[in-house]
């Protein structure tokens, strides 16, 4: 009875020491991290302290508690139980620190590779790779940490030895049940390596125009032009054809079709198109073409071809050109607008 009371008294002293170490370490570790990161002269200062301070603090506290517990004379049962609990907590804290470190790296990637610029091909590539790999790393860390915690229990280790003989059959059953999940996971890895799509790519999926907003291990979020979100399984981009307007570069050609009468002066329309594009802030100065692409019994089809820096700019440029050419024809050549011709013959008596 006396030994039990002494053990509880020592345990209380140990908890009190842990609280004291936590209070002192809170300021010590915080200041140390600040000075260490500022010495590197990196923009990771706030991010590193924000995400990694608490895990590091608790890891240091646990290490100190473990050292103090070894210097304190506990009974063997109490020492084993305390070491087991401290070991489980340490595994969890190290896993927490590894997961939070991925957020620090994410902040660094976001600040160094900005996708809010026109020429953002490399930045979108880095963002896509990192976001998918970050989720893979977190999933692996959680699984390994959980398995490590289970292996600290003696009974679980013996149980694992017992069912080892049937592991092959269980693996086959699980593999068949998780076939779709495994295929999705492999598709996610393939997206990371080959990158048929990247974050902020302009795509046509299911006849919808939009941008890739998010890529996960199982699905891709496409932000459609009218702010709707199209959720597509990640295997879709491996198994089915789709249009990627920014696969190599964001440059794109825009077209405008105008239907006019046969009397239209084509050279005047061509000159007006060049003037409109030259005065437009959306044109990149590369392509300016006007051609007669088709004719019918009533109208002539004119196609205006123009270039722009990206798809959104090309859309605005097409609308602008369409409006101004129609206005030009209405004002200067109203007789060139489409018309229906009819001939009347006088009947003779």
Secondary structure, 3 states (H helix, E strand, C coil): CHHHHHHHHHHHHHHHHHHHHHHHHHHHHHHHHHHHHHHHCCCCHHHHHHHHHHHHHHHHHHHHHHHHHHHCCCCHHHHHHHHHHHHHHHHHHHHHHHHHHHHHHHHHHHHHCCCCCCCCHHHHHHHHHHHHHHHHHHHHHHHHHHHHHHHCCHHHHHHHHHHHHHHHHHHHHHHHHCHHHHHHHHHHHHHHHHCCCCCCCEEEECCEEEEEEEECCCEEEEEECCCCEEEEECCHHHHCCCEECCCCCCCEEEEEEEEECCCCCHHHHHHHHHHHHHHCCCEEEEEEEEEEEEECCCCEEEEEEEEECCHHHHHHHHHHHHHHHHHHHHHHCHHHECCCCCCCCCCCC
